[in-house]
Amino acid sequence: MRTLILSQILAAGLGFGFYKLLGPGYLSAALAMVLVIGALIILDSLHPPAIATALNFSFKGDDESNLLLFGLAVGLVAVLVTLQRTSKWLLLRLTPVETEANDAKEDAHERAPTPD
């Protein structure tokens, strides 16, 4: 989850920054892409879809509301992933574990002769 959030927010920020600094075009897209790749390698947080995010924002960043909306979407994904992981943890913690001793008891009980 760290990789997803870090890479997407970094890519969106750099793409939007170059859009505002240089305007839409290939130069802002190329600089954003190169810097995002370099930063992701340095941070050991490789997430290839983040490159597309940087390109998207560098070609068409329009206004700050797009960046804010994207940040909210990434935050929502983080909340959903945390909820999923918490649910999984709770289910594993609260579900009774079958043991070999219980299995042996059940097998012995099943094999016991039944009165006719």
C-alpha positions as MATLAB code, in Angstrom:
seq = 'MRTLILSQILAAGLGFGFYKLLGPGYLSAALAMVLVIGALIILDSLHPPAIATALNFSFKGDDESNLLLFGLAVGLVAVLVTLQRTSKWLLLRLTPVETEANDAKEDAHERAPTPD';
ca = [
       0.000    0.000    0.000;
       2.968    2.273    0.732;
       4.150    1.887   -2.858;
       0.760    2.709   -4.329;
       0.170    5.842   -2.285;
       3.715    7.186   -2.437;
       4.168    6.626   -6.149;
       0.767    7.936   -7.228;
       0.884   11.093   -5.102;
       4.487   11.801   -6.144;
       3.660   11.277   -9.816;
       0.554   13.448   -9.685;
       2.433   16.213   -7.878;
       5.362   16.212  -10.298;
       3.122   16.004  -13.359;
       0.949   18.851  -12.113;
       4.010   20.907  -11.138;
       5.561   20.616  -14.584;
       2.211   21.403  -16.176;
       2.012   24.637  -14.189;
       5.699   25.443  -14.699;
       6.106   24.649  -18.415;
       2.544   24.302  -19.659;
       1.076   21.263  -21.375;
       3.345   19.499  -23.813;
       6.044   16.978  -24.438;
       8.730   18.777  -22.434;
       6.704   18.844  -19.221;
       5.630   15.234  -19.793;
       9.179   14.036  -20.438;
      10.606   15.808  -17.387;
       7.811   14.546  -15.157;
       8.234   11.007  -16.430;
      12.025   10.963  -15.989;
      11.882   12.482  -12.515;
       9.115   10.143  -11.378;
      11.034    7.083  -12.600;
      14.186    8.302  -10.865;
      12.373    9.106   -7.630;
      10.590    5.754   -7.578;
      13.872    3.914   -8.066;
      15.568    5.920   -5.315;
      12.625    5.392   -2.940;
      12.406    1.687   -3.857;
       8.739    2.212   -4.575;
       8.310    1.029   -8.165;
       4.735    1.236   -9.408;
       4.580    1.526  -13.232;
       1.018    2.941  -13.407;
       2.334    6.032  -11.618;
       4.209    6.958  -14.808;
       0.877    7.216  -16.603;
      -0.400    9.429  -13.785;
       2.557   11.792  -14.231;
       1.998   11.926  -17.982;
      -1.717   12.541  -17.540;
      -1.215   15.459  -15.188;
       1.624   16.964  -17.248;
      -0.448   16.978  -20.438;
      -3.712   18.136  -18.875;
      -3.419   19.373  -15.314;
      -5.997   22.171  -15.738;
      -6.529   23.329  -12.158;
      -5.866   22.337   -8.564;
      -9.264   20.690   -8.175;
      -8.111   17.793  -10.392;
      -5.104   17.233   -8.146;
      -7.284   17.408   -5.036;
      -9.811   14.979   -6.502;
      -7.013   12.573   -7.426;
      -5.610   12.802   -3.898;
      -9.040   12.008   -2.478;
      -9.337    8.991   -4.784;
      -5.938    7.677   -3.672;
      -6.964    8.259   -0.047;
     -10.171    6.320   -0.611;
      -8.211    3.419   -2.081;
      -5.930    3.492    0.981;
      -8.942    3.376    3.316;
     -10.480    0.465    1.392;
      -7.224   -1.507    1.380;
      -6.821   -0.893    5.127;
     -10.405   -2.027    5.714;
      -9.816   -5.173    3.670;
      -6.603   -6.010    5.532;
      -8.242   -5.367    8.895;
     -11.202   -7.576    7.985;
      -8.892  -10.366    6.899;
      -6.875  -10.070   10.101;
     -10.020  -10.170   12.235;
     -11.431  -13.176   10.383;
      -8.189  -15.093   10.783;
      -7.983  -14.159   14.446;
     -11.594  -14.989   15.317;
     -12.067  -18.142   13.233;
     -11.427  -21.323   15.226;
      -8.454  -23.281   13.982;
      -8.886  -26.974   13.297;
      -6.212  -29.015   15.042;
      -4.986  -32.515   14.395;
      -6.235  -33.577   17.840;
      -9.766  -32.409   17.010;
      -9.598  -34.184   13.654;
      -8.443  -37.413   15.346;
     -11.324  -37.229   17.859;
     -13.851  -36.730   15.081;
     -12.404  -39.619   13.076;
     -12.520  -41.907   16.135;
     -16.098  -40.869   16.839;
     -17.114  -41.561   13.237;
     -15.455  -44.990   13.309;
     -17.046  -46.018   16.600;
     -19.571  -48.831   16.210;
     -23.159  -47.732   16.266;
     -25.751  -49.810   18.121;
     -28.163  -51.569   15.801;
];
